[in-house]
C-alpha cells in the first residue's frame, strides 16, 4: 500500500438477503467462537492423542487412515451440531 489506497465498505440497506444472511452471519459467528472454545480444543486434542500412534512416517496411505478420517469427521460434525444447538437460536448444520 502506498498510502493512497483506501478501503471502501459497501452496506446494502435495500433488504437484499434478509433473514438468510442474518442466519448465515450468526452461524459463522458461533463457529468462530467454537474454534477457540476450550471444549472444541479438548475434543480435537483428545482425538489426536488417541490416534497419533496409528500413523507412521511413510509414503504409504494405510487403510486405517481412512477409518480415522471417518471417525474424526463424525466426531467433529457431532460436536459442531451440538455446539450450534447450545449456542444459537434454531441454527443447525442441515440449514447449511
RODO-2510 file (C-alpha; in nm, 4 decimals, decimal comma):
residues 96
     n   res          X          Y          Z
     1     x     0,0000     0,0000     0,0000
     2     x     0,1354     0,3390    -0,0929
     3     x    -0,0753     0,5499     0,1417
     4     x    -0,3195     0,6471    -0,1315
     5     x    -0,5131     0,3229    -0,1110
     6     x    -0,8327     0,3292     0,0851
     7     x    -1,0704     0,0597     0,1903
     8     x    -1,4252     0,1008     0,0675
     9     x    -1,7033    -0,0701     0,2590
    10     x    -2,0419    -0,1164     0,0996
    11     x    -2,3517    -0,1913     0,3003
    12     x    -2,6850    -0,2695     0,1454
    13     x    -2,9946    -0,1281     0,3077
    14     x    -3,2403    -0,2350     0,0397
    15     x    -3,3409    -0,5579     0,2124
    16     x    -3,1454    -0,7952    -0,0087
    17     x    -3,0534    -1,1152     0,1699
    18     x    -3,2523    -1,0575     0,4840
    19     x    -3,3153    -1,3488     0,7187
    20     x    -3,0895    -1,5932     0,5319
    21     x    -2,7942    -1,3555     0,5587
    22     x    -2,8639    -1,2974     0,9277
    23     x    -2,8738    -1,6720     0,9972
    24     x    -2,5549    -1,7277     0,7995
    25     x    -2,3754    -1,4451     0,9819
    26     x    -2,4935    -1,5810     1,3167
    27     x    -2,3726    -1,9318     1,2304
    28     x    -2,0318    -1,8019     1,1233
    29     x    -2,0034    -1,6080     1,4488
    30     x    -2,0950    -1,9144     1,6552
    31     x    -1,8476    -2,1295     1,4598
    32     x    -1,5720    -1,8711     1,5099
    33     x    -1,6369    -1,8818     1,8837
    34     x    -1,6388    -2,2605     1,8771
    35     x    -1,2927    -2,2793     1,7206
    36     x    -1,1369    -2,1046     2,0202
    37     x    -1,3594    -2,2710     2,2812
    38     x    -1,1657    -2,4980     2,5183
    39     x    -1,4176    -2,7803     2,4717
    40     x    -1,3501    -2,7913     2,0950
    41     x    -0,9765    -2,7800     2,1513
    42     x    -1,0072    -3,0659     2,4005
    43     x    -1,2102    -3,2826     2,1594
    44     x    -0,9537    -3,2229     1,8832
    45     x    -0,6520    -3,2865     2,1056
    46     x    -0,8070    -3,5977     2,2619
    47     x    -0,8714    -3,7461     1,9182
    48     x    -0,5191    -3,6625     1,8036
    49     x    -0,3679    -3,8073     2,1211
    50     x    -0,5726    -4,1283     2,0914
    51     x    -0,4918    -4,1717     1,7210
    52     x    -0,1342    -4,0492     1,6818
    53     x     0,0282    -4,3891     1,7389
    54     x    -0,1549    -4,5307     1,4371
    55     x     0,0341    -4,3039     1,1972
    56     x     0,3723    -4,3913     1,0530
    57     x     0,6250    -4,1747     0,8745
    58     x     0,5977    -4,3475     0,5364
    59     x     0,4700    -4,2577     0,1919
    60     x     0,2093    -4,5325     0,2117
    61     x    -0,1507    -4,4375     0,2875
    62     x    -0,2844    -4,7146     0,5047
    63     x    -0,6462    -4,8239     0,5200
    64     x    -0,6630    -4,7251     0,8866
    65     x    -0,6093    -4,3624     0,7845
    66     x    -0,9459    -4,3697     0,6049
    67     x    -1,1103    -4,5159     0,9137
    68     x    -0,9516    -4,2490     1,1328
    69     x    -1,0663    -3,9757     0,8961
    70     x    -1,4223    -4,1104     0,9088
    71     x    -1,4127    -4,1239     1,2894
    72     x    -1,2680    -3,7725     1,3132
    73     x    -1,5252    -3,6328     1,0710
    74     x    -1,8096    -3,7911     1,2661
    75     x    -1,6717    -3,6670     1,5984
    76     x    -1,6253    -3,3097     1,4773
    77     x    -1,9586    -3,2920     1,2938
    78     x    -2,1401    -3,4157     1,6042
    79     x    -1,9575    -3,1597     1,8156
    80     x    -2,0425    -2,8774     1,5743
    81     x    -2,4090    -2,9775     1,5600
    82     x    -2,4367    -2,9821     1,9385
    83     x    -2,2433    -2,6554     1,9713
    84     x    -2,4779    -2,4828     1,7260
    85     x    -2,7798    -2,6104     1,9187
    86     x    -2,6346    -2,4981     2,2516
    87     x    -2,5081    -2,1549     2,1432
    88     x    -2,7604    -2,0261     1,8919
    89     x    -3,1318    -1,9978     1,8418
    90     x    -3,2558    -2,2543     1,5948
    91     x    -2,9425    -2,2977     1,3863
    92     x    -2,8461    -2,6406     1,2594
    93     x    -2,5967    -2,7839     1,0140
    94     x    -2,8858    -2,9051     0,7976
    95     x    -2,9541    -2,5425     0,7001
    96     x    -2,6070    -2,5123     0,5513
***
